[in-house]
Every structure is written in C-alpha cells, then in structure tokens.
Amino acid sequence: MNLSLTRNFVMLDLETTGLDVAKDRIIEIALIKTTPTGEQSEYCKRVNPTIPISKESAEITGITDEMVATEPTFEQLADEIAAFIGDADLGGYNSNKFDIPVLAEEFLRISHSFKINDRKFIDVQNIFHKMEQRTLAAAYQFYCKEPMENAHNALYDTKVTLDVFKAQLERYPDLAKSIPELADFSRQGNQEWHDFAGRLGKTKDGQVTYNFGKHKGKTVADVAESEPGYFGWMMDADFPLYTKQLLREEMERIKQKRKEKREDENSNLSIEDKLAALQNKFKK
C-alpha cells in the first residue's frame, strides 16, 4: 500500500443481527492487519450473537440462526480479537458510524479491558464521498457525458435530473421500471419512514411508530397510553411541520378508534349497567 504506517493498521468488517448499534450483535467479524513493514495477516470468525438474527440481516448476509448456534460467543472470542487488534488503528467502510461503534458496544457489554480510544479511525466511505463529487453536475457528467452549463437554474436542473434518470434506466437493465418499485429502491436504507424527516416510522400493519429517542420503535398508540404528554412535547418542540401534521393525524385516528371502542362496549351493556353508569356520571 502507498501508505506510511507508524503502527499496525486493521481493516475490519462486521456482519450483525441488525442495524441498531446499541442493541444488535456481531454474527461475523473479519480483520486484516497490516504492519509498518507491509506484512499482512487475517482473522475471520463466525459469532453466536445469543439473540435472534433479523430476517433482513439473514437475507443480506446469508447467515441464519442455525448457522451460528454452535459458534463461540463474542465473550468467548473477545480476548483473541483484542489481541489480534492490539493497539492498531482501525478502518472500514461506513465504519465510523457502524462497525467501530458496534465493536465497542460488544467489548463494553462484557466489561472487557479493550480500549477503543487512543487510536485513529479511517472510514473509506467518507473518503469516497469526499473525493468523488456526489452533485447533480457529477451525475450528469457520469451518466450523460455532458457538462452542466447553467447549474442552479431550476428548470435547467430539472431537465438535467430527468436526463440522468432516463440514462439510469437505460444503463441498468435490472433496475425496476415501475414508480412504486423505484421509490422503494431509492429510499435510503431499509427503514419504512412515515415522514420525510425520518422521525416517524411505520409497521407492516400500518401503525405509526416513533423512530427516535427513548420511544424509538414504539407505536404512537402505545406511547399515548404510557406517556400522554409526549405528544404535546413533540407538538411544542422544533420538529418539521409535516412531521407534526402526520403525528396529529395519527393521534386523531387513535382517538377515533378509542371512541368507537367505547361506543361498541356501551352498546353491549345491559339497561341496568347503562343506568348505573349514568348515575355514577351524575354523582361526579
């Protein structure tokens, strides 16, 4: 490598049970160590995560729960992983946001003495994004072999974007040709966002969830029961208006369902029960 090393450098990649840095676990770890003299050594192990592998992760990695059931846990491998890495600097692809934080979580979870600080971190994805332009002009040059001559004119930019889109459809024959499929493909990550800001998610059965903070993953309906004031906090806080609009609509839907449930329950009450309920109401 055309690289000046003063100490060992380890490139790493992790396959995990999912994409939550705090909760998900390693199912496979690969490390390639390069010394200052240019020698290289490799370490690769499957890991029993002790928690289920998500369906999405299994589909992407090809690693299933059964395949790692008899593999050693991270705690059993921790000493040899730490010894292989030593005091090396670390690198990977999107590693600053994912792989390195996940590795740190695994060591912290078992109270291991491995220290993640006092070393340098190289994220190859960030180098790629900074060295190769990700602008509309760069896309136009790449796909259409034409330079942009009137950038930041709205109509011109729109025409260029349409030309790039047409070129993408021609360049990639396997790319979906329907708008719904393309919308799904072009969505960032695998998260089913309900709003553009990604503050609200959506379950497969259509329930709106919070997608951040202490209630991440919980449905709005459940949080409305456990912490009614959370909705009011979001309405008063500095969130996008569209997010607030969708959240307000969801709360109205929840209130309507509650009302219908009460009416349904009341319709099944006997005359005596209804009279008792009215008497209690007047007493209050």
C-alpha positions as CSV (number, residue, x, y, z in Angstrom):
1,M,0.0,0.0,0.0
2,N,1.1,3.6,-0.7
3,L,0.7,4.3,3.0
4,S,3.0,5.5,5.7
5,L,2.4,3.4,8.8
6,T,3.9,4.0,12.2
7,R,1.9,1.2,13.8
8,N,-0.3,-1.6,12.8
9,F,-3.5,-0.9,10.8
10,V,-6.5,-3.1,10.9
11,M,-9.3,-3.0,8.3
12,L,-12.5,-4.6,9.6
13,D,-16.0,-5.5,8.6
14,L,-18.8,-6.8,10.7
15,E,-22.0,-8.7,9.9
16,T,-24.6,-8.2,12.5
17,T,-28.1,-9.3,13.6
18,G,-29.4,-5.9,12.5
19,L,-28.6,-2.2,12.2
20,D,-29.1,-0.9,15.7
21,V,-25.7,0.0,17.1
22,A,-26.8,-0.3,20.7
23,K,-28.9,-3.5,20.6
24,D,-27.7,-5.7,17.7
25,R,-24.8,-8.1,17.9
26,I,-21.9,-9.4,15.7
27,I,-22.5,-12.6,13.8
28,E,-19.3,-12.5,11.8
29,I,-16.1,-10.5,12.2
30,A,-13.3,-10.1,9.6
31,L,-10.0,-8.3,10.3
32,I,-7.0,-7.7,8.1
33,K,-3.9,-6.4,9.8
34,T,-1.1,-4.6,8.0
35,T,2.2,-3.9,9.8
36,P,4.5,-1.0,9.2
37,T,6.8,-3.4,7.3
38,G,3.9,-4.4,4.9
39,E,3.2,-7.8,6.3
40,Q,-0.5,-8.8,6.4
41,S,-2.5,-11.3,8.5
42,E,-6.2,-12.2,8.6
43,Y,-8.7,-13.1,11.2
44,C,-12.3,-14.1,10.4
45,K,-14.8,-15.8,12.7
46,R,-18.5,-16.5,12.9
47,V,-20.0,-15.5,16.2
48,N,-23.0,-16.7,18.2
49,P,-24.8,-13.4,18.9
50,T,-27.0,-15.0,21.6
51,I,-30.0,-13.1,20.2
52,P,-32.1,-13.8,17.0
53,I,-30.8,-12.6,13.7
54,S,-33.3,-10.4,11.9
55,K,-34.9,-11.6,8.7
56,E,-33.5,-8.7,6.8
57,S,-29.9,-9.4,8.0
58,A,-30.3,-13.1,7.3
59,E,-31.4,-12.3,3.7
60,I,-28.5,-9.9,3.2
61,T,-25.7,-11.9,4.8
62,G,-26.9,-15.5,4.2
63,I,-26.2,-16.2,7.8
64,T,-29.0,-17.8,9.8
65,D,-29.6,-18.5,13.5
66,E,-28.9,-22.2,12.9
67,M,-25.5,-21.5,11.2
68,V,-24.2,-19.7,14.3
69,A,-25.9,-21.7,17.0
70,T,-22.8,-23.7,17.8
71,E,-20.2,-20.9,17.2
72,P,-18.4,-19.2,20.1
73,T,-20.0,-16.1,21.6
74,F,-18.2,-12.7,21.4
75,E,-17.3,-13.0,25.1
76,Q,-15.5,-16.3,24.3
77,L,-13.7,-14.7,21.4
78,A,-13.0,-11.3,22.9
79,D,-9.5,-12.0,24.2
80,E,-8.2,-13.2,20.8
81,I,-9.9,-10.4,18.9
82,A,-8.4,-7.8,21.3
83,A,-5.0,-9.5,21.0
84,F,-5.2,-9.5,17.2
85,I,-6.1,-5.8,17.0
86,G,-3.8,-4.8,19.8
87,D,-3.1,-1.0,19.6
88,A,-3.7,-0.8,15.9
89,D,-5.6,2.0,14.2
90,L,-8.9,0.9,12.6
91,G,-10.6,1.3,9.3
92,G,-13.6,0.1,7.3
93,Y,-16.5,1.1,5.0
94,N,-19.0,3.3,6.9
95,S,-17.1,2.0,9.9
96,N,-17.2,5.3,11.9
97,K,-21.0,5.2,12.0
98,F,-21.5,1.4,12.4
99,D,-18.7,-1.2,12.6
100,I,-16.5,0.5,15.1
101,P,-19.3,1.6,17.4
102,V,-20.8,-1.9,17.3
103,L,-17.4,-3.4,18.2
104,A,-17.0,-1.0,21.1
105,E,-20.5,-1.9,22.3
106,E,-19.6,-5.6,22.3
107,F,-16.5,-5.1,24.4
108,L,-18.3,-2.8,26.8
109,R,-21.2,-5.2,27.2
110,I,-18.9,-7.8,28.7
111,S,-16.8,-5.2,30.6
112,H,-13.6,-6.2,28.6
113,S,-10.5,-4.1,29.1
114,F,-10.1,-3.4,25.3
115,K,-9.9,0.3,24.8
116,I,-11.4,1.8,21.6
117,N,-9.9,5.2,22.2
118,D,-6.3,6.4,21.7
119,R,-6.3,5.2,18.1
120,K,-7.1,6.6,14.6
121,F,-10.2,5.6,12.5
122,I,-10.3,5.6,8.7
123,D,-13.7,5.5,7.1
124,V,-13.3,4.5,3.4
125,Q,-16.8,5.5,2.6
126,N,-16.2,9.1,3.7
127,I,-13.1,9.3,1.6
128,F,-15.1,8.1,-1.4
129,H,-17.8,10.7,-0.9
130,K,-15.3,13.5,-0.3
131,M,-13.1,12.6,-3.3
132,E,-15.8,11.8,-5.8
133,Q,-18.4,14.5,-6.2
134,R,-22.0,13.5,-5.4
135,T,-23.5,16.5,-7.1
136,L,-26.0,16.7,-9.9
137,A,-23.3,18.0,-12.2
138,A,-21.1,15.0,-11.4
139,A,-24.1,12.6,-12.1
140,Y,-24.8,14.4,-15.4
141,Q,-21.2,14.0,-16.5
142,F,-21.1,10.4,-15.4
143,Y,-24.4,9.2,-17.0
144,C,-24.8,11.6,-19.9
145,K,-21.2,12.5,-20.6
146,E,-22.2,16.2,-20.7
147,P,-21.0,19.1,-18.6
148,M,-23.6,21.3,-16.8
149,E,-23.6,24.8,-18.2
150,N,-26.3,26.5,-16.3
151,A,-26.4,25.0,-12.8
152,H,-28.8,26.2,-10.2
153,N,-31.4,27.4,-12.7
154,A,-34.4,25.5,-11.5
155,L,-35.8,24.5,-15.0
156,Y,-32.4,23.6,-16.3
157,D,-31.6,21.5,-13.2
158,T,-34.9,19.7,-13.5
159,K,-34.2,18.8,-17.2
160,V,-30.7,17.6,-16.3
161,T,-32.2,15.4,-13.5
162,L,-34.7,13.9,-15.9
163,D,-31.9,13.2,-18.4
164,V,-29.9,11.5,-15.6
165,F,-32.9,9.4,-14.6
166,K,-33.5,8.3,-18.2
167,A,-29.8,7.4,-18.5
168,Q,-30.0,5.3,-15.3
169,L,-33.0,3.4,-16.7
170,E,-31.0,2.6,-19.8
171,R,-27.7,1.9,-18.1
172,Y,-29.2,-0.6,-15.5
173,P,-31.5,-3.1,-17.3
174,D,-32.2,-4.9,-14.0
175,L,-33.5,-1.6,-12.4
176,A,-37.2,-1.7,-11.7
177,K,-39.4,0.1,-14.2
178,S,-42.4,1.0,-12.1
179,I,-42.6,4.1,-9.9
180,P,-43.6,2.2,-6.7
181,E,-40.6,-0.2,-7.1
182,L,-38.3,2.6,-7.9
183,A,-39.5,4.6,-4.9
184,D,-38.8,1.6,-2.7
185,F,-35.4,1.1,-4.2
186,S,-34.3,4.7,-4.0
187,R,-35.4,5.0,-0.4
188,Q,-32.4,5.5,1.9
189,G,-31.7,2.4,3.9
190,N,-34.4,-0.2,4.8
191,Q,-36.4,2.0,7.2
192,E,-40.0,2.5,6.3
193,W,-40.3,6.1,7.1
194,H,-43.7,7.7,7.6
195,D,-42.4,11.3,7.3
196,F,-39.6,12.8,5.3
197,A,-37.5,13.6,8.3
198,G,-37.5,10.0,9.5
199,R,-38.8,10.9,12.9
200,L,-41.9,8.6,12.4
201,G,-41.8,5.1,11.2
202,K,-44.5,2.6,10.1
203,T,-45.1,-1.0,10.9
204,K,-46.1,-3.6,8.3
205,D,-49.7,-3.4,9.5
206,G,-49.8,0.4,9.1
207,Q,-49.3,1.6,12.7
208,V,-47.2,4.7,13.1
209,T,-44.2,4.5,15.4
210,Y,-41.7,6.9,16.9
211,N,-38.3,6.5,15.1
212,F,-36.0,8.2,17.5
213,G,-35.3,8.8,21.2
214,K,-36.5,6.9,24.2
215,H,-39.6,5.6,22.5
216,K,-37.9,4.5,19.3
217,G,-39.8,1.5,17.8
218,K,-42.9,2.0,19.9
219,T,-46.2,2.8,18.3
220,V,-47.7,6.2,18.8
221,A,-50.8,4.5,20.3
222,D,-48.7,2.7,23.0
223,V,-46.9,5.9,23.9
224,A,-50.2,7.8,24.1
225,E,-51.2,5.3,26.9
226,S,-47.9,5.2,28.8
227,E,-46.8,8.8,28.4
228,P,-49.6,11.0,27.2
229,G,-47.5,14.2,27.5
230,Y,-45.0,13.0,24.9
231,F,-47.3,14.1,22.0
232,G,-47.6,17.6,23.4
233,W,-43.9,17.8,23.8
234,M,-43.4,17.0,20.1
235,M,-46.0,19.5,19.1
236,D,-44.2,22.2,21.0
237,A,-40.7,21.1,20.0
238,D,-38.7,22.1,16.9
239,F,-39.8,19.3,14.6
240,P,-40.8,19.7,10.9
241,L,-44.4,20.8,10.3
242,Y,-45.0,17.8,8.1
243,T,-43.9,15.5,10.9
244,K,-46.3,17.3,13.3
245,Q,-49.1,17.1,10.8
246,L,-48.8,13.3,10.4
247,L,-48.4,12.8,14.1
248,R,-51.5,14.9,14.7
249,E,-53.5,12.9,12.2
250,E,-52.3,9.6,13.8
251,M,-53.5,10.9,17.3
252,E,-56.9,11.8,15.8
253,R,-57.1,8.3,14.4
254,I,-56.2,6.8,17.8
255,K,-58.9,8.9,19.5
256,Q,-61.5,7.9,16.9
257,K,-60.7,4.2,17.5
258,R,-60.9,4.7,21.2
259,K,-64.3,6.4,20.8
260,E,-65.6,3.6,18.5
261,K,-64.4,1.0,21.0
262,R,-66.2,2.7,23.9
263,E,-69.4,3.0,21.8
264,D,-69.2,-0.7,20.9
265,E,-68.7,-1.6,24.6
266,N,-71.6,0.6,25.6
267,S,-73.9,-1.0,23.0
268,N,-73.3,-4.3,24.6
269,L,-74.2,-3.1,28.1
270,S,-77.5,-4.1,29.7
271,I,-80.1,-1.4,30.6
272,E,-79.2,-1.8,34.3
273,D,-75.5,-1.2,33.6
274,K,-76.3,1.9,31.5
275,L,-78.4,3.3,34.3
276,A,-75.6,2.6,36.8
277,A,-73.1,4.3,34.5
278,L,-75.4,7.4,34.2
279,Q,-75.9,7.5,38.0
280,N,-72.1,7.4,38.5
281,K,-71.7,10.2,36.0
282,F,-74.2,12.5,37.8
283,K,-72.7,11.7,41.2
284,K,-69.3,13.0,39.9
